[in-house]
Structure formats: C-alpha cells, structure tokens
Amino acid sequence: MKNEEYKTQLDVACEKFRKLMEEQLVRVEDMKAQGDFVDYGALDCIQIGVCGGDGIGPIITAQARRVLEFILSDLVQAGKVSFKDIEGLTIENRIAKGKAIPDDVMAELKSCHIILKGPTTTPQKGSGMPNIESANVAMRKALDLFANIRPVKVPEEGINWTIFRENTEGGYAIGSSGFNITEDLAVDFTVTTKQGSDRIARLAYDYAHKNGLNRVSLVTKANVIKTTDGNFLEDCHKVGDLYPDIVTDEWYADIMTAKLVDKKRRRDFKVLLLPNLYGDIISDEAAEFQGGVGTAGCANIGKKYAMFEAIHGSAPRMISEGRGQYADPCSMLRACVMLLSHIGLQDRADKLERALDICSFEEKKYVITGRDTGATCAQFGDYVMETLQKLEGNTAQ
C-alpha cells in the first residue's frame, strides 16, 4: 500500500515540477528576445515611483525622497524629473489581496522608469501569516531586475568592494514554489540559465573595466552544487575571457565569508560576482564592515526598469517599541547615490556621496543610534541637505 501511495505522490510532484520548468523555459525565451538598456537621456521626463513599504520603510523613504527632491529641484521644476507616490505595498494590503504585489500596485510600478522602495515584510513559516512570496523577489522577477549591485567602502581599511549579485535566479527564483512530496520529504529548487549568468557577468566585467578595477572574484559552491553553480562559473569565465585586462579568480562561498574578515587578503578584492543566495548573504556580511546593513543601499538593475532600496529589512521591532522616528536613513540615501548615477547624473551622485561621507564618517554633527540617544531620521535628512548646500557654496567659490 505504501508503494502505491508514494507513486501517487510522486506523480503529483512530477506534474508540479513540469509546470515550474515550463514557466522557466518561457522566461529563457523572454531573455533571448530582450532589447538593450533604456536611454534615460532620451526620455522627456524620468518618472520616479516611491514605495514606502512596511515598518520603518515609510520613515526612511520619506527622507530619501526629500533629499532627492532637493538635489533634483531644478530638473523637477523643468519637468525633466517627476515623483509618483505608489501606495499598497504594505504587508496588510498584500495579505488582503493574497499577492506578493497586488495587480494595481504592479501596474503603478510599471508606469515608472525608476523605483525608490522602502523595506517590505516577508512572512515566514510559523508566523501565522499567509505564505506570500517576498515583494522584493516578486518585483525583481516581474520587472526583470537581474542585477543587484551593492557597493561597500571603508577607505581606512582598504576596503572598496562592489558586489554583483544575480537577482532573478538561484535559490530565490521559485523560492515559494517548493513543496512537500510526502509528509517526510520536502523539495525546493535552484535555477540557473546561461542567459541569466551571461548578462550579470557582462554587467560586472563591464563595470570593472570602465572603473579600472583589475579583479573579478567568482563566488560559488561549485564543488558541491555542481550543475547549477558549475554552469554559473563556466558561463562567467566565458565572459571573463573577453576582458584580458581583468584577472578572474574563484572562491567558494564559505571561504569567501572567512576571507572578508582577513585584513590582509580582503584588500585584494575589487568586484565580487555571485549567484543569488550567496550574494545576499555575503553582501550583508560585507556591509557590516561599513557600519552595518543600515548604512548600505543597493541597486536592482534591469534593461527597462531599475529599483533602488536599502539592503536591510523593515525592522518591525523599532515600530512596536516606538522608535521608528530614530531609524537610520543612510541605507536609502546611499541607494539614492546609485539612483542618480544610474540615470546619468554622476556629478550629483558624487556630491551626495561626499555629503554622506561627511555626515556619517567625518564631521558627524548628528549621530543615529536607533534610539532617543541619537538624532531622528528627519534631523539627519536636514543635516545631509545642509551639507549639500555647503558643498554647493564651496563649488561656487
């Protein structure tokens, strides 16, 4: 009787697997048919959608928007840049609609060229909330934001890393679609495609080449995860061969976490190129050297859309403890630096980055502690804008 039960359960599992793989094959064909990156300079008006998210998200995103509007005020007045509030990306609305991103919210997102997004809450098993996919993962897939780029810089430690994390495949590609084959056996999936590996590798190597960085480090577990990680490694090497000015080296993910702590070796790293899951973990570790995940922003880049966000979560405990107003906006402000650079405003990106370095590392007139022992999020936003004004005055002189 047990064998018959197993056969039935396996038949159901195989049918589920077939449907999942059919969806992935459609995605492969979509990637093959894609055009080139959008030219922001050719747009009449760049539309920036702003999503607050959950927890501290609306608080830190509001300050990021204030600073962006300040530094882009002339372009906003000229109608070259506009901001659009996008509501409905809260956990409450997503649960009510039964979707990671409700259809009306997705339509609003797709009406924008650029998205500035606050952290969102993802229910985990045992939380009592429905099994809704991560809004981040859903957005990356729907808008095909295949590159997650996270810079980490600590000059006094010799750290200047740029992490390129593949953003739409790996363990997160169909992370909410795993299933229990029997009550004893559960399966999840890791997905790698040649097209997905090739495009993230080309972006990483091109970045290294343009910025005079002579090393790209590939990080996998291809010694154990031989097929998917092995294919990722092989495809990245093929792209690396096109860049003879760049040295390519390989690291296993577990060893890389150790070597980032090695004060002598970590100075050698320039650009790190990783599949999705390892990139998520290692970029969080890397951010800790800079002052924690609260200091780090990231870009999610696709050919048609781009989304910029903090790398940390929604910090619901800060809200429940009444400390939301003391949240650190630096992660979102660092993301704004990348946003400005992405749309071709490198001079403004450099100025904002300089202001943040002054406010966070050098002058430190206000310090964010996450509690009433430090500045509020709004006070720090004011501080950044005051510093930008001083920099503008020094430039004028």
C-alpha positions, 0 to 999 in steps of 0.5 A: 500500500505504501508503494502505491501511495508514494507513486501517487505522490510522486506523480503529483510532484512530477506534474508540479515540477513540469509546470515550474520548468515550463514557466522557466523555459518561457522566461529563457525565451523572454531573455533571448528576445530582450532589447538593450538598456533604456536611454534615460537621456532620451526620455522627456521626463524620468518618472520616479515611483516611491514605495514606502513599504512596511515598518520603518520603510515609510520613515526612511523613504520619506527622507530619501525622497526629500533629499532627492527632491532637493538635489533634483529641484531644478530638473523637477521644476523643468519637468525633466524629473517627476515623483509618483507616490505608489501606495499598497505595498504594505504587508496588510494590503498584500495579505488582503489581496493574497499577492506578493504585489497586488495587480494595481500596485504592479501596474503603478510600478510599471508606469515608472522608469525608476523605483525608490522602495522602502523595506517590505515584510516577508512572512515566514513559516510559523508566523501565522501569516499567509505564505506570500512570496517576498515583494522584493523577489516578486518585483525583481522577477516581474520587472526583470531586475537581474542585477543587484549591485551593492557597493561597500567602502571603508577607505581606512581599511582598504576596503572598496568592494562592489558586489554583483549579485544575480537577482532573478535566479538561484535559490530565490527564483521559485523560492515559494514554489517548493513543496512537500512530496510526502509528509517526510520529504520536502523539495525546493529548487535552484535555477540557473540559465546561461542567459541569466549568468551571461548578462550579470557577468557582462554587467560586472566585467563591464563595470570593472573595466570602465572603473579600472578595477583589475579583479573579478572574484567568482563566488560559488559552491561549485564543488558541491552544487555542481550543475547549477553553480558549475554552469554559473562559473563556466558561463562567467569565465566565458565572459571573463575571457573577453576582458584580458585586462581583468584577472578572474579568480574563484572562491567558494562561498564559505571561504569567501565569508572567512576571507572578508574578515582577513585584513590582509587578503580582503584588500585584494578584492575589487568586484565580487560576482555571485549567484543569488543566495550567496550574494545576499548573504555575503553582501550583508556580511560585507556591509557590516564592515561599513557600519552595518546593513543600515548604512548600505543601499543597493541597486536592482538593475534591469534593461527597462526598469531599475529599483533602488532600496536599502539592503536591510529589512523593515525592522518591525521591532523599532515600530512596536517599541516606538522608535521608528522616528530614530531609524537610520536613513543612510541605507536609502540615501546611499541607494539614492547615490546609485539612483542618480548615477544610474540615470546619468547624473554622476556629478550629483551622485558624487556630491551626495556621496561626499555629503554622506561621507561627511555626515556619517564618517567625518564631521558627524554633527548628528549621530543615529543610534536607533534610539532617543540617544541619537538624532531622528531620521528627519534631523539627519535628512536636514543635516545631509541637505545642509551639507549639500548646500555647503558643498554647493557654496564651496563649488561656487567659490 
